[in-house]
Amino acid sequence: MSVANEAGVVDAVDLGMGEGTKALSGEALTSWHGVPLSGLLRQAGVRVTLPRLLVMECLWESPGQVLNANALYQLLQARRQPMSLSTIYAVLQTLRQHQLVKVHLLTAGVQGFASLEG
């Protein structure tokens, strides 16, 4: 279950992993050097949304792995958090513009993405 205010900012989300509802503004989510992912977004001046947090969480929970949009799509499907490929691409573009992910050039010009930890 997710809750968003009028501006579309997410207050809580059920990650579909049997962990119940977690506060997205708190320390319950994956963090980088003690800063919650939602805090990273805010520090970069990016609005916190459910798609952004879910994509970031997939990347941060796969340290050292480089994932392309299709791999993220499959991970999100497996988590029962379906998201369209176009939304994933838009999120990745935003994260890239704000230097919140590492970008790798894979074979055939496909871009791969990794967390800042990877």
N, C-alpha and C positions, 0 to 999 in steps of 0.2 A: 504494500500500500504506500502510495506517495501522497504528500500534501504540498500544494503549491499555493502561494499567495497570489494576489491579483497581478503582480508583475511577473509571475511564472517562476519565482525563486522557490526552490524546493526546501521544505522544512524537515521532512523525514522520508525515509524510504525503507521498504522491506527488500533486502537484497536477494531473496529467494534461496537462501542458503541455510534455512532453518535457524537463523540467528535472531529472528524477530525484527522489530523495527529499530533502526538506528537513527540517531540525530545527525543530520548532515552538517550541522554547524559545530558539532562537538568533536571530541577526540576519539570517537568510536571508529572512525574510518581510517583507512591506511594513511600513513603520514610520511613525510620526508623530513628527516632531521628534526623530528618532534613537531612539525607543523602539519596539521590535518590538510588533506587535499583541498578541502573547501577554503582553507586559509591561503593555500598557494594561489588559488584562483583569485581570491580577493586581493592579495598582495600584488598580483599582476594587473589588477583593474578589470578582471573578467567576472561577469555575473555568474553566480553559482547556479547551475541547473542540473537536473537529474541526468540527462545524457552526458554532460561533461564529466560529472563525478563517476558515472559508471564506466566510461571509456578510460578515464585516468586510473580508476581502481583496477581494471583489467591489466593495464600496463604496469602499474606498481606491484601487482601481485605476481608478475612474471619477470622478476629481475634478471637481467642478462639476456632476455629474449627480445628479438626484433619481430614485431607483429605488423602485418599489413591490415588493411581495412577488412578484407574477407576473413582473416583469422579472428579479428575482434568481433565481427558479426557472428561467427560460430560460437565464440566464447559467451557472448551475450545471450544467444539463443539457448545455450546449455544452462545458463543461469536463470532462465525463464524471465529475462529482461529484454524482450525483442525490441530491436531498433532497426530502422531502415538503413541501408548502405549509404544513402544520401545524407542522412543525419550523422552517421559515423564520419563520413568524409568532411562534413561541415565542422564537426567537433575537432577532428584532427587538424584541420586548417587553422582554426582558432587557437588551439594549443600550440601549434607550430609558430604562428605569428607572434605569440607572447612568450616564446622560448620555454614552454613548459614540458616539452618532449624533445628527445633526440631524434633526428631524422636520418635514415640510412637509405642509400640507393641500392636496391636489390636488382636481381637479374631482369632484363627486358624493361628497364626503366620504372619498375614498380617501387614505390616508396614503402619503407618499413619504419615503424616507430617504436621507441623504447622509452621507458621511464628515465628520469634524470639519474636514477640510481644504477641503471643497467649499462 
